[in-house]
Amino acid sequence: MKIDILTLFPEFFESPLSCGLMGKAMEKGILKVSAIDIRKFSPDGYVDDKPFGGGSGMVLKVQPIYEAVKSVLTDESEVIVLTPRGERLNQKIVKELSAKKHLILVCGRYEGIDERVNVLFKTRQISVGDFVLSGGEAAAFVLTEAVSRLLPGFVGNPESVNDESFNEDGVAEYPQYTRPKQFMGHNVPDVLLSGNHRKIAEYRNAQKRKVKL
Ligand SMILES: C[S@@+](CC[C@H](N)C(=O)[O-])C[C@H]1O[C@@H](n2cnc3c(N)ncnc32)[C@H](O)[C@@H]1O
């Protein structure tokens, strides 16, 4: 899979893209993520302007984003704009996106981006939650990591992505324990040490958390 992230701050992604499983996946060629500087597509270096109709702050101009998207767009691209106005990201959407060949993620800043970007590219607008970030970069990385870990070969043991939170709608995984059996007076639940697989499965099932969707 290829993911192109359009941003005013490409340096934001340097560290998270290079460490842990994400770094390994890039090395192995499972995915290619590039951060592309929107500013390079502005003829005069200006990327923002005052909102028509008045109001506070600045809006990212349509032209530099249009050119930036065009520079990487193919027939296989899905263009996604990160915005608090979008549909709320969840594991179902993550799974859907992990089947795509190419994602283009557009990160807003300031008051957001000119709406005509959404119209011109029939974008999918996605929010990472009902709160406001200063920019789309953190949201784009959340989406990138969630999607990437579903790609074949990303995690060492494929079982670990089959058996985890939200594979069942609205259900988060049971709590986990490892050695030692006792710590500061707190014991690992007996059932997990019993070796009885049926009872362990029942216990874990009962410990799963229902999450309000
Ligand atoms: C300060 S925010 C703009 C907020 C906008 N004026 C509003 O009131 O909805 C700047 C950028 O951060 C990103 N952003 C902020 N919160 C987000 C969220 N919850 N999900 C996805 N992106 C978000 C978007 O790209 C947005 O264009």
The ligand as an ORCA input file, in Angstrom:
! r2SCAN-3c Opt
* xyz 0 1
  C      -7.762     23.903     14.310
  S      -8.366     22.638     13.252
  C      -9.703     23.437     12.441
  C     -10.933     23.402     13.234
  C     -12.137     23.963     12.489
  N     -12.055     25.375     12.355
  C     -13.383     23.578     13.232
  O     -13.856     24.346     14.064
  O     -13.870     22.434     13.009
  C      -7.146     22.526     12.006
  C      -7.081     21.192     11.312
  O      -6.803     20.173     12.243
  C      -7.346     18.941     11.793
  N      -8.200     18.384     12.852
  C      -8.549     18.988     14.001
  N      -9.310     18.214     14.756
  C      -9.467     17.053     14.070
  C     -10.167     15.847     14.325
  N     -10.874     15.686     15.429
  N     -10.095     14.872     13.409
  C      -9.393     15.036     12.263
  N      -8.701     16.162     11.968
  C      -8.745     17.154     12.858
  C      -8.093     19.230     10.503
  O      -7.273     18.887      9.412
  C      -8.315     20.729     10.593
  O      -8.436     21.308      9.311
*
